[in-house]
Amino acid sequence: MTDITPEIVREHGLSDAEYAKVKELMGREPNLVELGIFSVMWSEHCSYKSTRAHLRKLPTKAPWVLQGPGENAGVIDIGDGDAAIFKMESHNHPSFIEPYQGAATGVGGIMRDVFTMGARPIAMMNALRFGEPDHPKTRHLVSGVVSGIGGYGNCMGVPTVGGEVNFHRSYNGNILVNAMCVGLAKTDKIFKSAAEGAGNPVVYVGSKTGRDGIHGATMASAEFSEDSEEKRPTVQVGDPFTEKLLLEACLELMATDAIIAIQDMGAAGLTSSSAEMADKGGSGIELDLDHVPQRETHMTAYDMMLSESQERMLAVLKPGREGEAERIFKKWELDFAVIGKTTDTGRLVVKHEGKVVADIPVPALSDAAPVYQRPFTHRAPKAQTFAIDENRPVAESLLKLMNTADLCSRRWIWEQYDQTVMNDTVQSPGGDAAVVRVHGTKKGLGITTDVTPRYCKADPFEGAKQAVAEAYRNLSAVGAKPLAVTDNLNFGNPEKAEIMGEIVAGIDGIGEACRALDFPVISGNCSLYNETNGEGILPTPAIGGVGLLKDVDRMATIAFRREGDAIILIGETKGHLGQSLYLREIEGREEGAAPPVDLAAEKRNGEFVRGLIESGHVKTAHDVSDGGLLVAIAEMAMAHKIGTHIALPEGAKAVPFLFGEDQARYVLAAPQHEARRIVAEANAAGVPALLLGMTGGDKIVIEDPANSRQIGHVGLHTLIRAHESWFPRYMGGEEIPLTN
Amino acid sequence: MKSAVVVFPGSNCDRDAATALEQLTGEKPHMAWHADPSLPDVDLIVLPGGFAYGDYLRCGAMAAQSPIMRDVKKKADDGVALLGICNGFQVLTETGLLPGALIRNADLRFVCRPVALEVDETQSIFTRRYSKGERVVFPVAHGEGNYVADEETLNRLEGEGRVAFRYAPGDNPNGSARNIAGILSEKRNVLGLMPHPERVCDPLLGGTDGVALFKSLIETLS
């Protein structure tokens, strides 16, 4: 057997101190298989060693939360015995190296996390960040990631219903691919991963094990450098067809009562699934690798324990139920093998070719894994000191903004995703939140993913609050009551005090916002070390929010529906231009403070808007976010090609009023008589509300009543062309000017 | 009208087809597993969308060899109505029940969006409730929907009134020859089409233009 040298320990990503702790826990030198197991279980990716101490501060409970963080996915009660199960997870590093397979297996992995709990996946979302558009790799990465997400999700027959995409140079060497899956189950048929009891059969189902993805979890726990391309062999290859069979077979088995525990083999494959199941069940597990279905010959125990081959699951069955389970998996033409049993020893014992090749106390891989209180420094948030050209024509600025990488239409992307399979997509991409009906009912789930990384860079705490607040707003804007979130924390190297400061402030910001908005965190994932050659990404704590509509007939969309409706602005406008897209795209500067988030106002305004939608009084609503008020109004006008006349309120300055990114705001449209009543009701409820103008015509016209003049207008036809053309032209290889 | 939906490994619009059939006929269709030796006696057989056998090798190629397809072919030859949607259309061309082939979309990308169609032929059990030239909107969702056939076959299809649906001019999403979206068999009891009528049978889901297709069948076959 190989001697464990300091070089081998370093190659496994363990520090000297960590290796000393391994020896202490083992009471001896580990062998190579054991070292490999420790290396993946103690990796940042699996152990959350830098963030665990801080994640504990997040609110995770509410009366409707059935399962918080700690399982494969979180679960909420949505009434009538129905449960929604969801989680978001990153596949950043593999997607940069091999965009199609990296993104595809990211989708596959998160779907398994959801269906391993007994849910049928009903919707996929994603949050993508790419480098600047004119970086030589960006086009290739966009193309590969989008077709990878589509290739997997489309084949699975689960609709991809929305997401978000940003471009920024900080992601040039380290893109982010975060995928979220939402599933449905019955509250009394939820499956967990605690391998309880001794002597129960441990079964392996799904695809065969190959040498792909060995050490993926370790790769995801280190910075990139120039030679990252060489890591291509550690990226797994996805097979969505097999996953579809695995989904149907698992759901068929779950309809019986043969399962004690089940978990997907994701990062760190057989190692983490067996160790985590034993740990949660307070038991031990004994595996005999000779029975593992293998795709390649001469695989070693090390290869098998660390392989990240896709589309595999590990389950613990009730004794005697193996035959019944095997029949189901054979019907679906999948591998099925009993590869071990649970024990009462509290140890993970691995045998291969008649010999014990690993014997580790289970707690050494979980509870005893290192937890770091890494030093951190909080940077002073950026302050707002900049001047703007007040006289710049607003219509030209709007037209230019709608044709930028961050604000243009994403149609080129989402048309490559099957958005409507399963016949329940009530609101598809292009709105504030997707809405997917609970099959066979009137209920719907609102789903959104949000974060504004440039705010997080300027102020990690306020930026993280804003991500949660925007998710809350997007759900409220369709009429969904926000229920819970999943978080996907993408940051740089936590061993740098400043980055660790961003992480801590980000988690604190999420915690504060989730507490204030009754919007607990029920699942999540951390992706750290998102750096290439020492350059970190913008802090990107992506939030996936889920809310409930009691009746999908009472839902709002962003589109103006008819001419002559009044336009109402809800929320206070101070004209905050710091970190706005206007400042970046029009003035060419990334400056100023992130917009402050008043959580009490978010709650008050959100509840007010939701009430109007639930009572059927409002069918058109849109939250105001990137680009500010005029961009929101333009999006509402373009949706059904109905124009609008709006007027600045008295004393308002055009640029800050129209393009400021103040939070807690919505634009509504309603018939005139309703509108006056809505404004009066809002004011009575302490919610700022303002009549802005009327829908109609084929232009967006902006007036300033102070000097009774038109200060700008733009035709919808021109606007739509600007909005729709950027992406196809860019992907078609046409020259696109630098936008950030 | 009694109906059956064939489920191949990798089918994923089987539930959607079943939901639409149940909603419009009031009766649950029989769900037939690809390995079954035969189908029960039904008035309509549906080959649903999806990725049968992962669409490995060629779309629909392996599904065309499934055990149940022998009985499907026999029943189609006997005149039973057979509807292949999307992947089902691909299976039909692979079995030879319909002529031509479906190759990768002209721009090589998967496309999912509502498209405008024109009903080109109303003399069929599938389209009699539409009017000639009527515009309908069905969604498409496919990567390989580009219909190709030799000139002679295309001329024959047109000459015999077997082009049931065409993409409206300017809205051809995949490069299909002569804007063909759906074709009938010689005996006119088999229809294959790439767009999804079963996804537009509910006003909440963006339209009800697909209802008339199923109503045409119900009217004729019940």
Interface residues (C-beta under 8 A of the other chain):
Chain A: S147 G150 G151 N154 C155 M156 G157 D239 P240 F241 T242 K244 L245 W332 E333 W414 E415 Q416 Y417 D418 Q419 T420 V421 M422 N423 D424 T425 V426 R437 V552 D553
Chain B: P9 G10 N12 C13 R15 D16 T19 A20 G49 G50 F51 Y53 G54 D55 Y56 R109 F110 V111 C112 R113 P139 A141 G143 H196 E198 R199 D202 L204 L205 G206
